[in-house]
Amino acid sequence: MEITPGKLLAGINSPDDLKKISREELHQVCNELRQYIIDIVSVHGGHFAASLGVVELSVALHYAYNTPYDQLVWDVGHQAYGHKILTGRRDNFHTNRKYNGLSGFPKRSESEYDTFGVGHSSTSISAALGMAIASKYKGENRKSVAIIGDGSMTAGMAFEAMNHAGVAEADMLVILNDNCMSIDPNVGALKEYLTDITTSHTYNKVRDDVWKLMGKLPIGKSFTREMASKLEASVKGMVSKSSNLFEALNFRYFGPIDGHNITKLVDTLKDLRDISGPKLLHVITVKGKGYALAEKDQTKWHAPGLFDKVTGEIFKKPILAPQPPKYQDVFGHTMIELAEMNDKIMAITPAMPSGSSLKYMMEKMPHRAFDVGICEQHAATLSAGLATQGMKVFCNIYSSFMQRAYDQVVHDIAIQKLPVTLCLDRAGLVGDDGPTHHGCYDIPYFRCIPNMIITAPMNEQELRNLMYTSQLETTTLPFVIRYPRGEGVMPEWRTPFEAIEIGKGRKIKDGESIAVLSFGHPGNFVQAAIRELRTEGINPAHYDMRFVKPIDEAMLHEVFGKFNKVITIEDGTVIGGFGSAVLEFMAQHNYAAQVKMLGIPDRLVEHGTPKELHRECAYDAQAVANTVREMMLTEVAVKSKVVN
């Protein structure tokens, strides 16, 4: 299906082309850009509502600023679709988030207009400040702009950056895109604070009157801009404390203004370009703007998949048989079961209640399950504080986001031996979101920390049993459970709970000549490979190790005592991961064997479907079978001679 842009958008291949369009025609450009995003995403998929909400802002920024010389940093990057389309990627935009296609986030190697990679949140102000300081040092008149969503503003890093920017005397603009949403509705005091600003009729009226008055004042010898600024601040202070938070950090506060009024945005941005120092423009937008269903249910339409743009029907794959659930849903429903059994259980997530499926417990037990906003560090230490009081805490954080809380896990959880269960969602290759979201590194970065238990389930039943084991009173150490995005294998998954002995693996199948040791979900790839190899007379043994720390040494003694050919497989980096742990054991105990490690290679893996990426990284079922064949060449040749 060919999707064609509107007449004006079709002629925009760069911001220079955009600047040739009259101000009066910018409304039409915005309409065409919004429709083009709807057309492409409905057919090809991707993030949706966030970019619809900043169409006018995207157009205004490239119209008012001299990009790419002036530098824009988008935060979080899934709101940058309009930015990508306006900067020379319109005709390739249908490849967005597809294997070997455009990235779903700004990416420095993709375009000179993408000044900073922004897959995680709350980094834009720090990055833009760095750019502004460098420009000042080099004597350049480059402008730096951070466009940060209000959800991203909940993270401490954003305020750390503002604290520095206020005294750095750097020329930068922070645009606070306020739509009351990240993926799920925003939470916390900052949300209430911003709401107070936007709903204060007295403040907004006086603010508008002050701006109009200042526009008529005779700026010059008798009335300086410094005097005008003091007048503005004084009048604001008489009617509201709304701007104090930002102005206390030495940011000049402007707004709030309507983020869908394109001419007002352009005029305001052009004015702000001429004001030096750190500034914050508060822009009110609607996530999903221009698509009624997305405006009404912004969480559902954050990234809906393929849909009929006319009816709003989201297309689902036809169900021909009972389907296994996602690991996330097994986690969410199991949390409720466990919490009903154990009143000490509490749960934490940093802004991912829907993605992690903790929303089920939050709805049923709101006093025991908490969304703390985009604050992974706080989530980890909050969990530690609860654990000191005897609570059994499940802290659910995506694997790649857990990297942001590493110090808190070491200092606040591991050193104090607090029995917090860290549920690492999206472990392994997550697919279309690419390298910023792949959960590659958690095995090695946790394996080196003392006092840690690190485990991974091969299926939904194992996930339930590991969760059950982690909350027992006999479990007294930090307990890591890593599992992939989606990828379920058991339609009948709601089985009775059974405790699992910590550090104990299981032999799934005995075999001859070669053993495959799996950690976590890739054990299912091994099972599929074994079914294929059986038809060729090859009979590998299969061990599901379950734990990488403590690792099952008795089982490894059995493996290396019986097999001289061993394959390890994991959904994580092979550098320092599960395979490395097996090699360390082999070296410590003076075993000699041929070992092949399968997993994520020592390079950045781009985006694509999980199946495409598993194949590329050579640890899908076919890769397991091929590796077994390669290592068994001698035995196969001998068997062939005997048969002949």
N, C-alpha and C positions, 0 to 999 in steps of 0.2 A: 504493500500500500504506500503510494507516494504522498508525502505530506509537503505542501508548499506554503511558504510564509506569505504574509500579507504584502501588499505592494510596497509600502515604505520599508518594512523590515527586510524585504528581499534586497534592497539596495544598501543595507548597512553591513559592511564587512569589517568595519573597524570603528572605533570612537570618532575618528576624523569624519567618517561618513555621517555619523549621528549628528555631529555639530553643524552640518550643512542644512539640517532640517530646522524649520522655523519653530519658535516656542509654541505657536498655535497648533502645530501638527504633532507635538509631543504626546498629546492625549491619544491620538491614533496609533502612534508607535507603541505606547503602553498596551493598548487594546490588542494590537497584533502580536506583541511579544507574549502577553498572557495567553492568548489563544494558541500560539505555537507551542508553548510549554504544555498546555492541556493536550493538544493533538499528539505530541511526541510521547509524553509519559503514559497516556492512555493506551498506546499501542506497544511501546517498548519498555515501559516500566521505569521505576526510579523514585527518588524522593519527589514529593508533589507540593504539599500545602505550603511548605516554608518558602519556596521560591516564588509562588504566586503572591505571597504577602509582601515581597520586596521588589516587585516589578517597577513601580514608579521610582523607588529609591535607586535601583540599578541604573535606570535611564538617567536620572538626575545626576548621579555621581559622574558618570562618563560624559555627560553634557557639560557639567560645571568645572570638572577638573581636567588637567592635561595628562591623562593616562596614556602610556604606562610610566611616563616620567614622574608624575604624581602617583603615589603608591597606595593601593587599596588592599586591606587585609580583612577577609570575610570570616566571621566567627558565629556559628559553626558553618563549615563549607557547603553543607547541603542546601543553603539558601542562595547559592551562587549560580544557578542555572541561567538566569537572565544575563548575568555578567559574562558567562561563557558564550552565550549566543551572540552578544553584542561585540565580542572581541575576536571575531574570525573563525568561530567554531560552529556556526549555525548549520552548515551543510553536513557536518560530521556528528551533529548532536544526537542523531538516532543511535549512534554507537555508545552512548553514555552508559557506563557501568557494565558494558559487555566485554567479553574476552578480547583482548588486544584493541579495545576501543578507548574512548575518552574516560578519564577518571570521573567518578561522581563528586569529587571534591576539587578545589583549586590545587594545582600541582605545578611546582616551579619548572619542572622539566617539560611541561606540556605547553606553556605559553608565557611570554614575557609579561603578560598582564596578571598572571598568577604570582604575586610577589611572595607568598608564603603558603606552605602546605598546612591545611587546617582541617584535619579529620576529627581530632579531639577538640574539646571546647575550651574557651576562656584563655586562649593564648594570644589573641589579637592585639590587646593593648600593649603587652610586653614587646611583641614583635614590632608593632608600629612605632613604639617609643624608641626601640633600637634603631630603626630606620631614620627617625627624626633626629636623634642625637648624631648619627653618622652624617646626615645631610648638613647639620649645623657645623660640625667639625670640618667638613670639606668645603664649606662656604657655598653650598648649593641652595637654591630656593625651591627645593622639592617639598611637596606637601605629603603628609602621611595621615591616612584615615583608617581607623579601626571601626568596622561595622559589627557590633556585638549584640547578639540576642539577649533578651532579659533573662532567659534561662541560664545562659553562659555567665551572666553577671553574678550569679549566686556563688561562684567558685572564688575561693580566697585569692587565687592567683590574679584575678582581675583587679582586686583591690590592692594587692601588693604592687602591681604595675602603676595604678593610679596614684598611690602614695609616693612613688618615685617620680612619676611624671610631673606632679605638682611642684616639685622643687628643681626639676631638671632644666626648666626654661626652654623646653623643646617645643617647636611649633607642630602641634598635632591636633587632630580632631577625633573624638570618640563619638560615634553615632550609636545611641542606645535604641535598638529596634525592640520596642515594647509591644508584645502581643499576648502577654500573660501565658505563654506556652514555651516549653522546650519540645519534647516529644509528647509527654504527658503534661497536664496543667502544672504550672509553677507552684512552688510551695515556699513558705518561710516569710520572715518579716520584711525582706526586701520587696516581695510581691505586694504586701500591704502598703508599704511606703510609696511605691510607684502608683498604686491605685489611688492613694490619697492625693498625689500630685494631679493625676489626670481627672479626678472628680471634684476638685476644689473650684467651684464656680467663682468664688470671690477672687482667688488667686489668679485664675485664668483671665478674668475680666480686667483686673488691674494690670496684669502683665501686658495684655494687648494695648491698654490705654497708655501705659508707659512707653511701649515701643512706638506707638503713633506719635506721642508727645516728643520723644527724643528725635524722631525723624524731622520735626519742625524746628528744633532748637538750633540757634546760630552757632554751630561748632566753629570755634576760632579762638581769637585772642581772649575774648571775655568769657568764653564757656568751653573748656577743654573736654576732650574725650574722657580724661580721668575724672573730671567732675560729673560728666554724664553717667559714667559707670557707677560712681558712688551714689548718685541719685537713684539709679535703677535698683541698686542693692538695698538702699534704705527703704524704698517703697515696697519692695518684695518682703523685707523683714517685718514691715508693719502688718501685712496681711497673711503671711504664711511662713512656715519653717521648711517648706517643701524643698528648697534648693540647697539647704544647709549641708546635707551629706556630701554632695559633690563639690560645693564651693569651699567646704572645710578642707578639702584636699587640693585647694588652689586651682580647681577647674572652673572656668566660666561656664555657667549653666544656661542653656537656651532651650526653650520649649515649655511644655510639649506642643508639637505641631502634627498636623494630619499627614501621615506618611503616604496617603494616596492622592494628595493634591500636588500634581507634578509641577505646576508653575510655581507654587509656593515653595516646594522643595528646591527647585533650581535657583530661585531668587535668594533663599536662605543660605544655600551652600556657597553661592557666589559671594555673598556678604561675609560669610565666615572664613573664606579663603584669605580675606584681607585683614583678619584679626589674628594677631600673633599669640603665641603661647598655647597652653593646653585648654581645650574647649570640649564641652559635651553637649551634643544636640540630642534631645529626647524626642523620638519619633514614634507616634502611635500607629500601628498597622494591624491588619486582620490577617491571621494565618489562613491561607486558603482563599484569599480575596479573589472574587470573580468566578468562583465555582461554588454554587450555593451549598452543595452537600459537604464540601470540604470546610466551609465556614461554620457549618452546624456541628460537625464532628471532626475536629482538627486532629485528634489522636488517630482515629481510624484512617484518615486520609493523609497522614504523614508520609507513608510510603505504601500505597494500597495494592501495588501490583498492577496487572493489566485490567482495564475496565472499559465499559461502554460510556463514552463521554456524554452521550445524549441521555441515557436512562440512569446512569450512575451505577449500573450493575457491575460488581467486581467479579471477574471471571475466576472460577475455581476449576481445578482439574476434576474430571468425572470420577466418582468413587465407585469402583467395580467390586471392591471387597473391603472388609474391615481394615482400616489403616492404623498404623502405629502412631502414637502421639509424638509431639515434639518433646525433647528432654525438658524444655522450659515448662511445659504444661504439667509434666510429671512432677517436676520440682514444686510448682505452685500448689497443686492439689495435695501432694504429700506433706507440704508444710502445714496445711490445715489439719490433716490427720494427726500429725505428730503434736501439734499445739493443743489439740483436744485431749491428747493422752498426757501431755506434760505441761503444766501451767507455768513452768520456768522458761519456756521457749519464747524468744522475741526475734524479730527479723528486721533487717535494714537493707535499703537499696538506695544508691545515689542516682535518683532521677530516672530509673528504668523499671517502674512497676509493671508496665505493660510488656515490655520486651522480656523481662525476666519471669513474668507471670506471678510475681509477688502481689499483684493487684487483687487476686482472689482472697488472700489472707487479709489484705488491707481493707477490703470491703466487709469481710465477716468479723474481723478482730482489729478494728482501727486503733485500739489502745495497745496493741502488741506488735504491730507492723508499721514501719515508718519509711517514708520517702524523704531524704534529707537534702534533695537538690543535687546539683552537679558538684558534689563535695566528697570525693573518694577518700581523701585524707581524714576528714571528719568522720566519715562512715566507719572507717577502721578503728579509730580511737574511741568513738562513741561505743562501738561494739565491745572494745576492751573495758571501758568503764562499766558497762552493764555486766560484763563477765565477772568483774571484781565483786559484784553483789550477788553472785550465785546464779545469774541468768544464763541460759543456754542460748547463745546468740548465733543466728544464721545471717551472715553478711554476704549478700549476693552482688557481685561486681563483675562486669565483663572482664575477660582476661586482659585485654589490651588496656583497659582503664585501670586495672589493678596496679599497673606500673606506676601510676601517679601516687599510690598509697604505700609504696614499698618501705619507706622509712618507718611509717607507723606500724606496719606489720612486724618489722624487725624490733623496733624500740619498745613499742607499746603492747604488742601481743606476744611475740616469741620470747623475748628476754624475760618477760614476767610469767611465761608458761600459762597463759590464759586460754581456756578451752573454747575459743571462738571457731565456729565453722565458717570457712571462707569458700563460698560456692562460686567457682570461676566459670561463668556462663561464656558462651562463644569461644571456648578454647579450641585452638587449631585454626585451620583455614576457613574463614567465615564466608567467603564468596565475593559478592559484588562490591562491598565497601572497600576492599583492597587492603594495602599494607598498613594503613593507619588503624585498622580494626582487626587484622589477623591476630589470633591469640597464640603467638609462636613461642614466647620466651618464658612462660611461667614455670615450667618444670625446672630449668636450670636456675632461675633466679630465686626460687623457693627451696630447691634441693640443697643449696649451700648454707641455709640458715639452720642452726641447731634448734632442737625442740619441735620440729615440724613433722606432721604426718601428711603425706601427699599421696593421693589416690585418684583413680579414674575408673568409672564404670564402663563395662562393655555393652550394657543394655539398660533398659528402664528399670528392671527388677533390681539390678545391682545398684543403680542410683538410689532407689528407695532404701535399700538395705544399708548403704553407706551413710545416708542421712540419718537413719535410725541409730546406727552405731555411734555416730558423732555426738548425739545428744545424751547418750547414756552417762550415768554418774561415774562409771569406770573410765571414761575417756577424759583425760585431764590435760591434754596438750592441744595446741592449734591444729585444726583438721582441715586440709584443703581437698575439695572435691572439684575436679575439672571435667567439663563435658561440653560437647559441641553444640552449635546452633542447629535446631531441628533434628534431622537424622535419626529419628526413632526406628526401632526394629520389632517391637513387640505389641501387636494389637491388644493382647490380653495382658496388660501390664500391672494391674492392681492386685498384686500378690501379697500374702501375709508377710509382715516384717520378720526378718531374721538378722541377728547380730553377726557381723563378720569379724573374725579374729584379725586384729590390726597387724599388718605386715605379712599376711598369709595370702598367697596366690592360689590358683586352682589349675589343675591339669584338665584341659578340655578333651584332649585326645592323645593317646599314645601313638608312637610311630617308629619309623626306621630311618637311620642314617642322618636325618636332619631335623632340627627343632626350630619352630617359629615361636618367639616370645613377643606377645603383644601387650600394649598398655593402653587401656581405654577402648573407645569405640572402634579403632582400626582392627580390633579382634574380629569384627564382622567381615572385614575384607579378607582376613586370613581364612575364615570359614568358607567363604565363596571360592577362594583359590584352591582350597583343599578338595572341594567338590569337583572342580575341574581336573585337578591333578590325579585324582583317583582313577579316572578313565584312562590314564596313561600308565598306571601301575606305580605311581610315585605316592609314597605314604608318609608325609611329614607329621611329626608330633606338634601339638599346639598347646602352649601354656599361656593362660591369662594371668599376668603377674599382679594385677590389681593395685599394688602399692609400688611406688618408686622409692619411698622413704617412710618407714624402714622397708628395705627390699627383702624379699623372701630368700634368705641365704640357703636354707635347706633345699628349696626347690632348685636354686642355681647349682648347688653341689650335685643334685641329681642330673640336671641338664648337662653339665660339663663332664660329669663322670660317664655319661652314656653317649653323648653326641660330639663329634668333632667338626660339625658344620652347624652354625647357629645364625638365625636371622632375627633381628629385633625390629619392631615397627611401632611408631608413635605418631600422634598428630601434633607434633611440636618440633622445634629445631633439633637437629642431630648434634649440635654443638652443646655439650654439657647436659644433655637430656637423659631420657631413659636408657637409650643404647649406650651412652657414655657410662652410666651407672653399672651396666652389665660388664662393660670392658674393664672398669675399675675393679670389680669383684674378681674377674678372671685373672687380672694381673696380680692382685693381692694374694691370690691362692695358687698361683703358679700353674694355672691351666693353660693348655695350648689348644687352640681351636681356630677355625676360619670363621670370622664373624662379619656379617654384612648388616649395616644399619640403614633402615628405611625411615624416612621422615622428611621434614621440611629442610631443604638444603640451606647452606650458609650464604644466602642472598635474599634480597627483597623479592617477594612474590607479589605480582600485580593482581588485579581483580579479574574475576570470572566466576562461573558457578563452582561450587565445591567439587563436583565431579570433574570438571575441566582442570581445576587446580591440582586435585589429587593425581590425575593422570600426568600432568606436566611435571609434578614433583616426584613421580614414580613411586607412589606408595598406595595405589588403588589395588583392587583384587588382581587385575591383570599383571601389575608390576610384581606383586607377591609371587604369583605363579611363575612369571618369567625368571625371577631371582632364584627361586627353588630349582628350576630347570638348569640355569647356568651353574649353580653350585653342585648339581647332581650329575653333571655331564659324564664323569667317570663311571658312576654306578649305572647310569642308563646305558652306556656303551657296553658294559659287562653283561647286563641283562639281555641286551639285544643280541650279543654273540651267543649266549646260552640258548635263546629262543631259536636262532637260526641253526 
